[in-house]
Amino acid sequence: MRKGDERKLKQLMLYISSKRPDISNVKLNKILFYSDFTAYAHRGRPITGVEYRRYEFGPAPVGIKGATIHLDRSGAAYVHPQRLPSGAIKRILLPVEAADLSIFEAEEIAIVDQVMAECLDHTAPELSDMSHEFVGWKLAAQGEEIPYFTVLVDPERQELAEDERAWAAQVAQQVVTFPRET
C-alpha cells in the first residue's frame, strides 16, 4: 500500500475546496485523482503520491475519509451535509483555514488548476462515468489499487497479459523506491 504525503493531500483538499466552496466529495475525489495522475504522466511523479483504489463510483484516494475527518475535527475545515432534491446527501468540505501552498511546487498547483477548470464544467455523475473510462480503473478489481503507471497505458488497450502486469508492477516498485532528487 502506498502511503504518499498525507499533509499534501489535506492541503490540496483545502485548496480545491477554497476555489469552489460548493464542490461535492465526488468532484473532490476526481480532481485529486486526475491531478495526481496528470502530474505522474507529465512529470514522472504524482503530487500527493497517495494510493488510489477502484470503487463503484470511480477512483478515490485511500485516505480521503480520514483526511476529511481530521480537517473537520482540527477546525481547518467544516463538513457541511446538504440534502439534494433527490434525497441524497451531498457532503461539502468548507475550508476555515487557508491551504499551505508552500509545500507545493508552482507546477503542481498549475496542474491542479488546469484539472479543476476541466472538471468543474461536468456534473459529479459525468465525472464518475468519465473516470470509468480510465485504463487503470478498468484494469483494477473492485477495491484494488490503481497504479500510477497505468496513466501511461494506451487507452485502446483493454487488458494486460499477466506477465505484462507482473513486469509493470516490478518496474513501478523499483521506481517508487528511489528517493526524489531535490
N, C-alpha and C positions, 0 to 999 in steps of 0.2 A: 504494500500500500504506500502510495506517495503522500508524504505529509505536506510538502510545499511550505509556503510562507503565509501562515495564518494572519499575521499582522497586515500583510499586504492585502489579503482577502478582505479583512474587515474594513480597512481604509478605502479600498476600492468600492465596497458596498456603500459606504458613506458618501463617497464622491458621486457615484452614479445616482444614488437616491437624492442627493442635493440638486442635481441637474434637472431631475424630473420627480417632484415630490409625489406624483400620483402613480408611480411605477409599481406594478404588481410583482410578487415573488417570481412568477413565471418569467416575466420580462427580465427581471434582475438576473435570474439564473442563466438565461440565454445570452444576455450581454456579457456576463462574466465568462461563459463558455466560449463565445465567439471571439472575445478579446484575447483570452489565453491561447486559443488555437491559432488565431491570426498571427499573434506575436511569434508563436513557435514556427509557423510557416515562413514568416518574413525574416526572423532574427535568429532562429535556431534554438530559442528558449522561450518558455511562456512567461507571463507577467507574474502570476502568483505561484505557479508550479503545483497547485493543489490537484488532487485526484478528482477526475470527473467519472461519473458512472452513468450507465444506461438505465433510465427509468421510463415508466409508461408515457409520461408527457415530454420526454426528451432528456438530454443530458443535464446533469446538475452537479455542482461541486459537493464532495462528500461532507465537508464541514459547515455547510451553509446554515443548517438549523442551529448548531452550537454557536456559530458566529453571530447569528441574529439574536439569540438569547443573551449572549454576552454583551452585545451592543445595547440591548434593551435594559438589562439589569445594571450595567455600568453607568447608564444615563447618557451615553453617547448618541443614542437614538431611541425612538419610541415606535413600537409596533402597533399600528392602527388597523384594527379589523373593520372592514367596510362591507356591509351586506349589499350584494348586487340584486337587481330586479329578478334575476333567476332564483334567488335564494342562496346562492353560493356566497362564501365569504372570501373577499379579496384582502389579503394582508399587505399593508403598505409600510415600508420602513421609512420613518420620518427622522432625518438626522437632527440632532440637537447640537452636536459639535461639528466643526468643520473637519474634513478629511485632512490627514497629514500627508501632503503630496511630496514632502521632501524625501520620502523613501522610494519614490519612483523616478525613472528617467523620463525626460521630456517625450521621447519616442513612445514610451509605454502609454502615457496619457493621451498622446495623439491617436494611438491605435484605439483606445477605449472611446475617445470622442467620435472617431470615424464609425466604429461599430454601433455606438448609440444612435448616431444620425441615421444609419441604415435600419436599425431595429425598431426605432420608435414610430416609424410610419406603419408598422404592422401590429395587428392585434395579438394578444397572447396565444390564442389558438393557431393563428397563422404562423407564429414563430415556432410553436411546438411542431406543427406539420413540417415546416422547413427543416428543423433540426433532425427530423426522422429521415431526411434525405442524405444526411451526412454519412459518409462511408464508415467512419468509426462507430457511429451509433448502430448502423446496420450490422456490423460485424460482431459487436458485443452482445452477449446474452443479457437478459434482464438482471440488473443489479451488478453487472460486471464492469470493471474499469474500462474506460475508453482511452487507449494510449494516445499520447500526443502525436506520435509519428503517423497516425492514421490520417492526419490532415494532408499528408504528402502522397497518399494513395490515390490513384486515378479514380475519379468518381464513377466511371463507366464499369469499373471492376466490381463484380457482385460479391465475390468472396475470395479469400486467400486459401491456398493449399496449406495443410498442416505444417509442412516443412517451411513454408514461407512465413507463417505466423511465428514458428519457433525461432527462425533466424532473426526476424524483425524484433522480437522480444529480447533476444540476446544482444542485439546491437543497441537497442534502446536502453537496456540495463547498463551497458558499458558507457553510453553517452551520459547518462544521469549520474554516474559515479565520479566523473571528472569534476574538479572544482571549477567554478566560474572564474574567468580571468577578470580582473578589475583594472 
